[in-house]
């Protein structure tokens, strides 16, 4: 019997093989062997097994007790599987039984974890994304194969490649630390992506800034974009609010243009000072236009009078 198998686990079918009929409520029988373990070599082997399986070193005290009682290796493994530490480390095993799925061996379980991790590394996802055994337990417990996991990740990568170019540019401008791997992580698991980097607000903020670029040719700062996102401002509102005032971002001979941030702050009530600034600028420019129009009328009138007189 290989290390990691229970007495009633049967042939190693693998996660993707035909399901093995099991009775979750039935505990496996205590395995018995004729060769008790009493030497340091066996203890060292069990210690190495704890390291390989990611089990806490606190279980070494349990192993010492097993050795003192002349337990066989399989008897030790059986008892380790009953500990809270083991059940916490391999949560997916109990989930599989609860879901009516066939049991998997420890080695199969770890192989699945490694396959998942390899997929994430291949697509360049952050190392802090799905970085503990708990992260993969639900996948294993719900019978998600490595192939299916790779397919899901590939779909998330495809979604990233299909993002509007303006949105991608604004996301990278506002948050230079975000790479394609971070965005794939967001599409693969939005809740985890938000926890990891508050990307939900960042993605929304980048979308609003992208709308500003489309409307006035300039995006927002990260702080203004995130404030607008937190107020549930939608991209269509950005266009409606900024389009009529887009000219105020351009400098003239008599006044300097305002920033897109100031324009949005005024339009959406983020800052009273910005609202006053935009109102005064609008008034000054309106007066300038009227003054210019008056001068042109006067020039036209003089020219007309002169022509009459000359005629």
C-alpha positions as CSV (number, residue, x, y, z in Angstrom):
1,X,0.0,0.0,0.0
2,X,1.5,3.4,-1.1
3,X,2.0,6.1,1.4
4,X,-1.0,8.4,1.4
5,X,-3.6,5.8,0.5
6,X,-6.2,4.7,3.0
7,X,-7.0,1.0,3.5
8,X,-10.2,1.1,1.5
9,X,-9.0,3.6,-1.2
10,X,-8.7,0.9,-3.8
11,X,-6.8,1.3,-7.0
12,X,-5.4,4.6,-7.9
13,X,-8.0,5.9,-10.4
14,X,-7.0,9.6,-10.4
15,X,-9.3,12.5,-10.2
16,X,-10.3,12.2,-13.8
17,X,-10.9,8.4,-13.9
18,X,-14.2,6.6,-13.4
19,X,-15.8,7.4,-10.0
20,X,-15.3,4.9,-7.2
21,X,-18.4,4.1,-5.3
22,X,-17.8,5.1,-1.7
23,X,-19.9,5.4,1.5
24,X,-18.9,8.7,3.1
25,X,-20.3,7.8,6.4
26,X,-18.2,4.7,6.8
27,X,-14.7,5.2,8.3
28,X,-11.9,3.1,6.8
29,X,-10.8,0.2,8.9
30,X,-7.6,0.6,10.8
31,X,-4.8,-0.9,8.6
32,X,-2.5,-3.5,10.2
33,X,1.0,-4.6,9.2
34,X,3.5,-6.9,10.7
35,X,6.5,-4.5,10.7
36,X,6.3,-2.0,13.5
37,X,8.3,1.2,13.2
38,X,10.8,1.8,16.0
39,X,13.9,3.2,14.4
40,X,15.0,6.8,13.6
41,X,14.9,6.1,9.9
42,X,11.1,5.6,10.0
43,X,10.7,8.7,12.2
44,X,12.8,10.7,9.7
45,X,10.7,9.4,6.8
46,X,7.5,10.5,8.5
47,X,9.0,13.9,9.3
48,X,9.8,14.3,5.6
49,X,6.3,13.3,4.7
50,X,4.9,16.1,6.8
51,X,7.1,18.6,5.0
52,X,6.2,17.2,1.6
53,X,2.5,17.3,2.3
54,X,2.6,20.7,3.9
55,X,1.5,19.5,7.3
56,X,2.6,21.4,10.5
57,X,5.7,20.3,12.4
58,X,3.5,20.3,15.5
59,X,2.4,16.8,14.4
60,X,5.9,15.5,15.1
61,X,4.9,15.0,18.7
62,X,2.1,12.7,17.5
63,X,4.6,10.8,15.4
64,X,7.0,10.3,18.3
65,X,4.1,8.8,20.2
66,X,3.2,6.5,17.4
67,X,6.8,5.4,17.1
68,X,6.9,4.7,20.9
69,X,3.9,2.5,20.5
70,X,5.5,0.5,17.6
71,X,2.8,1.6,15.1
72,X,3.4,0.7,11.4
73,X,3.7,3.4,8.8
74,X,0.1,2.9,7.5
75,X,-1.2,3.0,11.1
76,X,0.6,6.3,11.6
77,X,-0.8,7.7,8.4
78,X,-4.3,6.6,9.3
79,X,-4.1,8.4,12.7
80,X,-2.6,11.5,11.1
81,X,-5.6,11.7,8.7
82,X,-7.9,11.9,11.8
83,X,-6.2,15.0,13.2
84,X,-7.6,18.5,12.8
85,X,-4.4,19.6,11.2
86,X,-4.7,17.1,8.4
87,X,-8.4,17.9,7.8
88,X,-7.6,21.6,7.6
89,X,-4.7,21.0,5.2
90,X,-6.8,18.8,2.9
91,X,-10.2,20.4,3.2
92,X,-11.1,19.3,-0.3
93,X,-11.2,15.7,0.6
94,X,-14.1,16.1,3.0
95,X,-15.8,18.4,0.5
96,X,-15.6,15.7,-2.2
97,X,-17.3,13.1,0.1
98,X,-20.0,15.6,1.0
99,X,-20.6,16.2,-2.7
100,X,-20.8,12.5,-3.4
101,X,-17.6,12.3,-5.3
102,X,-14.9,9.6,-5.3
103,X,-12.1,9.9,-2.8
104,X,-8.6,10.9,-3.9
105,X,-5.3,10.0,-2.4
106,X,-3.0,12.6,-0.8
107,X,-0.6,12.4,-3.8
108,X,-3.4,12.9,-6.2
109,X,-4.6,15.9,-4.2
110,X,-1.2,17.5,-4.2
111,X,-0.8,16.8,-7.9
112,X,-4.0,18.8,-8.5
113,X,-2.7,21.7,-6.4
114,X,0.5,21.7,-8.4
115,X,-1.3,21.6,-11.7
116,X,-3.5,24.6,-10.7
117,X,-0.4,26.5,-9.6
118,X,1.4,25.8,-12.9
119,X,-1.6,27.1,-14.9
120,X,-1.6,30.3,-12.9
121,X,2.1,30.7,-13.3
122,X,1.9,30.1,-17.1
123,X,-0.7,32.9,-17.5
124,X,1.4,35.3,-15.3
125,X,-1.0,35.7,-12.4
126,X,0.4,37.3,-9.2
127,X,2.0,34.9,-6.8
128,X,-0.2,36.2,-4.0
129,X,-3.3,35.1,-5.9
130,X,-4.4,31.5,-4.9
131,X,-1.2,31.1,-2.8
132,X,-2.4,28.7,-0.1
133,X,-3.9,25.2,0.1
134,X,-7.3,26.7,1.1
135,X,-7.4,28.5,-2.2
136,X,-7.6,25.2,-4.2
137,X,-9.7,23.2,-1.7
138,X,-13.0,24.3,-3.3
139,X,-11.8,23.4,-6.8
140,X,-10.8,19.9,-5.6
141,X,-13.9,19.5,-3.5
142,X,-16.1,20.3,-6.6
143,X,-14.1,18.1,-8.9
144,X,-12.6,20.8,-11.1
145,X,-10.0,19.1,-13.2
146,X,-6.7,20.7,-14.1
147,X,-7.9,20.9,-17.7
148,X,-11.1,22.7,-16.7
149,X,-9.1,25.1,-14.5
150,X,-6.8,25.9,-17.4
151,X,-9.8,26.5,-19.7
152,X,-11.3,28.9,-17.2
153,X,-8.0,30.8,-16.9
154,X,-7.7,30.9,-20.7
155,X,-11.2,32.5,-20.9
156,X,-10.2,35.1,-18.3
157,X,-7.1,35.9,-20.4
158,X,-9.2,36.2,-23.5
159,X,-11.5,38.6,-21.7
160,X,-8.5,40.8,-20.8
161,X,-7.3,40.8,-24.4
162,X,-10.8,42.0,-25.5
163,X,-10.9,45.0,-23.1
164,X,-11.4,48.4,-24.8
165,X,-8.0,49.8,-25.7
166,X,-8.8,53.2,-24.0
167,X,-9.8,51.3,-20.8
168,X,-6.5,49.4,-20.9
169,X,-4.5,52.5,-21.4
170,X,-6.2,54.4,-18.6
171,X,-5.9,51.4,-16.2
172,X,-2.2,51.3,-16.8
173,X,-1.8,55.0,-16.6
174,X,-3.7,55.3,-13.3
175,X,-2.3,52.1,-11.8
176,X,1.1,51.3,-13.4
177,X,1.6,48.4,-11.0
178,X,-1.3,46.4,-12.6
179,X,-0.2,44.0,-15.3
180,X,-2.1,41.6,-17.5
181,X,-1.8,38.9,-14.9
182,X,-3.6,41.1,-12.3
183,X,-6.4,41.7,-14.8
184,X,-6.7,38.0,-15.6
185,X,-7.0,37.3,-11.8
186,X,-9.8,39.8,-11.6
187,X,-11.8,38.1,-14.4
188,X,-11.0,34.7,-13.1
189,X,-12.2,35.5,-9.5
190,X,-13.6,39.0,-9.1
191,X,-14.1,38.7,-5.3
192,X,-10.5,37.5,-4.8
193,X,-9.2,40.1,-7.2
194,X,-10.9,42.8,-5.2
195,X,-9.5,41.5,-2.0
196,X,-6.1,41.3,-3.6
197,X,-5.9,44.8,-5.0
198,X,-9.2,46.5,-4.7
199,X,-9.4,46.1,-8.4
200,X,-13.1,46.4,-8.7
201,X,-13.0,50.1,-7.9
202,X,-9.9,50.5,-10.0
203,X,-11.4,48.9,-13.0
204,X,-14.5,51.1,-12.7
205,X,-12.4,54.2,-12.1
206,X,-10.4,53.4,-15.2
207,X,-13.6,53.0,-17.2
208,X,-14.7,56.5,-16.1
209,X,-11.3,58.0,-16.9
210,X,-11.6,56.3,-20.3
211,X,-14.9,58.0,-20.9
212,X,-13.3,61.3,-20.1
213,X,-10.6,60.7,-22.7
214,X,-13.3,60.0,-25.2
215,X,-15.2,63.2,-24.3
216,X,-12.5,65.9,-23.7
217,X,-9.2,64.2,-24.6
218,X,-7.9,63.9,-21.1
219,X,-8.4,61.4,-18.3
220,X,-8.8,61.8,-14.6
221,X,-6.3,61.4,-11.8
222,X,-6.6,58.1,-9.8
223,X,-8.1,59.9,-6.8
224,X,-10.9,61.7,-8.7
225,X,-11.6,58.6,-10.8
226,X,-12.0,56.5,-7.7
227,X,-14.1,59.1,-5.9
228,X,-16.5,59.2,-8.9
229,X,-16.5,55.4,-9.0
230,X,-17.4,55.3,-5.3
231,X,-20.4,57.5,-6.0
232,X,-21.6,55.1,-8.7
233,X,-21.1,57.6,-11.5
234,X,-21.5,55.8,-14.8
235,X,-19.4,56.4,-18.0
236,X,-22.5,57.8,-19.9
237,X,-22.8,60.5,-17.2
238,X,-19.2,61.5,-17.7
239,X,-19.9,62.3,-21.4
240,X,-23.1,64.1,-20.6
241,X,-21.6,66.3,-17.9
242,X,-18.2,67.1,-19.5
243,X,-19.1,67.4,-23.2
244,X,-20.9,70.9,-22.9
245,X,-17.9,72.2,-21.0
246,X,-15.0,70.6,-22.8
247,X,-13.8,74.0,-24.1
248,X,-12.9,75.1,-20.6
249,X,-10.0,72.6,-20.5
250,X,-8.4,74.6,-23.4
251,X,-6.3,77.7,-22.6
252,X,-7.0,81.0,-24.2
253,X,-5.1,84.3,-24.5
254,X,-6.9,85.6,-21.4
255,X,-7.2,82.5,-19.2
256,X,-5.7,79.1,-18.6
257,X,-7.8,76.1,-19.0
258,X,-8.9,73.9,-16.1
259,X,-8.0,70.3,-15.7
260,X,-10.4,67.4,-16.4
261,X,-10.3,66.7,-12.6
262,X,-11.6,70.2,-11.9
263,X,-14.3,70.0,-14.5
264,X,-15.5,66.6,-13.1
265,X,-15.2,67.8,-9.5
266,X,-17.5,70.8,-10.4
267,X,-19.9,68.8,-12.4
268,X,-20.4,66.1,-9.8
269,X,-20.2,68.2,-6.7
270,X,-16.9,66.8,-5.4
271,X,-15.5,70.2,-4.3
272,X,-17.3,73.5,-3.9
273,X,-14.1,75.4,-4.6
274,X,-13.8,73.7,-8.0
275,X,-17.5,74.5,-8.8
276,X,-16.9,78.2,-8.0
277,X,-13.7,78.2,-10.2
278,X,-15.5,76.7,-13.2
279,X,-18.4,79.1,-12.8
280,X,-16.2,82.1,-12.7
281,X,-14.2,80.9,-15.7
282,X,-17.4,80.3,-17.7
283,X,-18.5,83.9,-16.9
284,X,-15.2,85.4,-17.8
285,X,-15.1,83.6,-21.2
286,X,-18.7,84.5,-21.9
287,X,-17.9,88.2,-21.2
288,X,-14.8,88.0,-23.4
289,X,-16.9,86.6,-26.3
290,X,-19.5,89.3,-25.8
291,X,-16.8,92.0,-25.7
292,X,-15.2,90.6,-28.8
293,X,-18.6,90.5,-30.6
294,X,-19.3,94.1,-29.6
295,X,-15.9,95.3,-31.0
296,X,-16.6,93.5,-34.2
297,X,-20.0,95.1,-34.5
298,X,-18.5,98.5,-33.9
299,X,-15.9,97.9,-36.6
300,X,-18.5,96.8,-39.0
301,X,-20.6,99.9,-38.3
302,X,-17.8,102.3,-38.9
303,X,-16.9,100.6,-42.2
304,X,-20.5,100.8,-43.3
305,X,-20.8,104.5,-42.4
306,X,-17.6,105.2,-44.3
307,X,-18.9,103.6,-47.4
308,X,-22.1,105.5,-47.2
309,X,-20.3,108.7,-46.9
310,X,-18.0,107.9,-49.7
311,X,-20.7,106.9,-52.0
